[in-house]
Amino acid sequence: MSWLGICLLSYIIGSIPSAYIAGRLLRGVDIRDMGDGNAGAANVFRELGPIPGIVVGIADTSKGSLAVLLARYLIGSETAVLVAGISAVAGHNWPIYLNFRGGIGAATAMGILLVIIPAASAPLLIIASVPFIATRSTNVFFAFMFAPLALAAWYTGASGPYIGYSIALPIMVGLSHYLSLRRLTPGFPSQVENGLEGSESLRT
């Protein structure tokens, strides 16, 4: 298979709309019309319940893992594996099946990282599960998962490109989250800045 072929295949895998399917099957709704407006596991968890959210999270994680495993098997180049991972996250975030409006790619990115740097990402997955169980906050979970990832990758002996990838992929997720907030919140980020200034003036 060519590089273009594996990129397209990974994008199509990433585009499988797990959260949207869950919303339609369980409530007959478009999950993007609920909560934070994202077609992702976190929104399903908050709006449809923990069990559907966890199931969708596993599905979205599996999309990322499958994409990079196929790239490794079909092409055998680690560079192709990294490109396939980015393509899968892009598919999740901008899925062809949902008019290019999907999620932010956190679970899909996690699935990719569990394959390419398991020694770093698997322990962090376990560690992040503890505050998640305590708070039931997906934001807390991914903060504990992604924030120390590059350091963990370095400590476990990952190569330079993999350490860079462990930084770039969470940044891609964060950028998608930022763009989502801009789309859903009129005046963002000026609203946030004004709010911070207002709260500062109240304190002085």
C-alpha positions as CSV (number, residue, x, y, z in Angstrom):
1,M,0.0,0.0,0.0
2,S,1.2,3.5,-0.8
3,W,1.7,6.3,1.8
4,L,-1.3,8.1,0.3
5,G,-3.3,5.0,0.7
6,I,-2.4,4.4,4.3
7,C,-3.2,8.1,5.1
8,L,-6.6,7.8,3.5
9,L,-7.3,4.5,5.2
10,S,-6.3,6.0,8.6
11,Y,-8.4,9.1,8.0
12,I,-11.5,6.9,7.2
13,I,-10.9,4.8,10.3
14,G,-10.6,7.9,12.4
15,S,-13.8,9.3,10.8
16,I,-16.0,6.4,12.1
17,P,-18.4,8.5,14.2
18,S,-18.7,6.4,17.4
19,A,-20.1,9.2,19.5
20,Y,-22.7,10.2,16.9
21,I,-23.8,6.5,16.5
22,A,-24.2,6.2,20.3
23,G,-26.3,9.3,20.4
24,R,-28.6,8.1,17.6
25,L,-28.9,4.6,19.1
26,L,-29.5,5.6,22.7
27,R,-31.5,8.8,22.5
28,G,-32.2,9.4,18.8
29,V,-30.2,12.7,19.1
30,D,-27.2,14.2,17.4
31,I,-24.6,14.3,20.2
32,R,-23.2,17.5,18.6
33,D,-26.4,19.3,19.7
34,M,-25.7,18.5,23.3
35,G,-23.2,19.5,25.9
36,D,-20.0,20.9,24.5
37,G,-21.1,20.1,20.9
38,N,-18.3,17.6,20.2
39,A,-18.7,14.1,18.8
40,G,-16.4,12.5,21.3
41,A,-16.3,10.2,24.2
42,A,-16.1,13.0,26.8
43,N,-19.3,14.6,25.6
44,V,-21.1,11.2,25.5
45,F,-19.8,10.5,29.1
46,R,-21.3,13.7,30.4
47,E,-24.6,13.7,28.4
48,L,-25.5,10.1,27.9
49,G,-23.9,8.5,31.0
50,P,-20.7,6.8,32.1
51,I,-21.2,3.4,30.5
52,P,-21.9,4.8,27.0
53,G,-19.0,7.3,27.4
54,I,-16.6,4.5,28.4
55,V,-17.8,2.3,25.4
56,V,-17.3,5.2,23.0
57,G,-14.0,6.0,24.6
58,I,-12.8,2.4,24.0
59,A,-14.1,2.6,20.4
60,D,-12.3,5.9,19.7
61,T,-9.1,4.7,21.3
62,S,-9.3,1.5,19.2
63,K,-9.5,3.7,16.0
64,G,-6.2,5.2,16.8
65,S,-4.5,1.9,17.6
66,L,-5.9,0.2,14.5
67,A,-4.7,3.0,12.2
68,V,-1.1,2.8,13.4
69,L,-1.0,-1.0,13.6
70,L,-2.2,-1.2,10.0
71,A,0.4,1.3,8.9
72,R,3.1,-0.7,10.7
73,Y,1.9,-4.0,9.1
74,L,1.2,-2.7,5.6
75,I,4.2,-0.3,5.1
76,G,6.6,-1.2,8.0
77,S,8.0,2.4,8.3
78,E,7.8,4.1,11.6
79,T,7.4,7.4,9.8
80,A,4.3,6.0,8.1
81,V,3.0,5.0,11.5
82,L,3.4,8.5,12.8
83,V,1.7,10.0,9.7
84,A,-1.1,7.4,10.0
85,G,-1.7,8.5,13.6
86,I,-2.1,12.1,12.7
87,S,-4.4,11.1,9.8
88,A,-6.6,9.1,12.3
89,V,-6.9,12.1,14.7
90,A,-7.7,14.3,11.7
91,G,-10.4,11.9,10.7
92,H,-11.9,11.9,14.2
93,N,-11.8,15.7,14.4
94,W,-13.0,16.4,10.9
95,P,-14.9,13.3,9.8
96,I,-16.1,13.0,6.3
97,Y,-19.3,11.3,7.5
98,L,-20.3,14.2,9.7
99,N,-19.6,17.1,7.4
100,F,-16.1,17.6,8.9
101,R,-17.4,18.4,12.4
102,G,-16.4,15.8,14.9
103,G,-14.6,15.7,18.3
104,I,-11.2,16.8,19.6
105,G,-9.3,13.5,19.2
106,A,-8.1,12.9,22.8
107,A,-9.2,9.2,23.0
108,T,-8.0,8.5,19.5
109,A,-4.6,10.1,20.3
110,M,-4.4,8.0,23.4
111,G,-4.9,4.8,21.3
112,I,-2.1,5.8,19.0
113,L,0.3,6.6,21.9
114,L,-0.5,3.3,23.6
115,V,0.8,1.5,20.5
116,I,3.9,3.6,19.6
117,I,5.2,4.4,23.2
118,P,3.4,1.8,25.4
119,A,6.1,2.0,28.2
120,A,5.3,5.6,28.7
121,S,1.6,5.9,28.0
122,A,0.3,2.7,29.6
123,P,1.5,3.6,33.2
124,L,0.1,7.1,32.7
125,L,-3.2,5.6,31.6
126,I,-3.4,3.8,34.9
127,I,-2.3,6.8,36.9
128,A,-4.8,9.1,35.2
129,S,-7.6,6.6,36.0
130,V,-7.3,7.4,39.7
131,P,-8.2,11.1,39.6
132,F,-10.8,10.3,36.9
133,I,-12.6,7.8,39.2
134,A,-12.5,10.4,42.0
135,T,-13.7,13.4,39.9
136,R,-15.4,11.8,36.9
137,S,-13.8,14.6,34.9
138,T,-12.5,13.7,31.5
139,N,-10.5,16.9,31.4
140,V,-8.7,15.8,34.6
141,F,-8.1,12.4,33.1
142,F,-6.5,13.7,29.9
143,A,-4.5,16.3,31.8
144,F,-2.9,13.6,33.9
145,M,-2.4,11.5,30.8
146,F,-0.9,14.0,28.4
147,A,0.9,16.6,30.6
148,P,3.8,14.4,31.7
149,L,3.8,12.2,28.6
150,A,6.9,13.7,26.9
151,L,8.9,13.4,30.2
152,A,7.7,9.8,30.6
153,A,8.7,9.0,27.0
154,W,12.2,10.4,27.5
155,Y,12.5,8.5,30.8
156,T,11.5,5.2,29.2
157,G,14.1,5.6,26.4
158,A,11.8,6.6,23.5
159,S,13.6,8.0,20.4
160,G,13.7,11.7,19.6
161,P,10.9,11.5,17.0
162,Y,8.6,9.7,19.4
163,I,9.3,12.2,22.2
164,G,8.5,15.0,19.7
165,Y,5.3,13.1,18.7
166,S,4.3,12.7,22.3
167,I,4.3,16.5,22.4
168,A,2.8,17.2,19.0
169,L,-0.2,14.9,19.2
170,P,-1.5,16.4,22.5
171,I,-1.0,19.9,21.1
172,M,-3.1,18.8,18.1
173,V,-5.8,17.7,20.6
174,G,-5.5,21.0,22.5
175,L,-5.8,23.1,19.3
176,S,-8.9,21.2,18.3
177,H,-10.4,21.9,21.8
178,Y,-9.5,25.6,21.4
179,L,-11.2,25.8,18.0
180,S,-14.2,24.0,19.4
181,L,-14.5,26.6,22.2
182,R,-14.2,29.4,19.7
183,R,-17.0,27.9,17.6
184,L,-19.3,27.4,20.5
185,T,-18.6,30.5,22.5
186,P,-19.4,33.9,20.8
187,G,-16.6,36.3,21.5
188,F,-14.1,33.7,22.7
189,P,-11.4,34.3,23.8
190,S,-12.2,38.0,24.5
191,Q,-15.0,36.9,26.7
192,V,-12.7,34.9,28.9
193,E,-10.1,37.7,29.0
194,N,-12.8,40.2,30.0
195,G,-14.1,37.8,32.6
196,L,-10.6,37.5,34.1
197,E,-10.1,41.3,34.0
198,G,-13.5,41.8,35.7
199,S,-12.7,39.3,38.4
200,E,-9.3,41.0,38.9
201,S,-11.0,44.4,39.4
202,L,-13.3,42.9,42.0
203,R,-10.3,41.7,44.0
204,T,-8.6,45.1,43.9
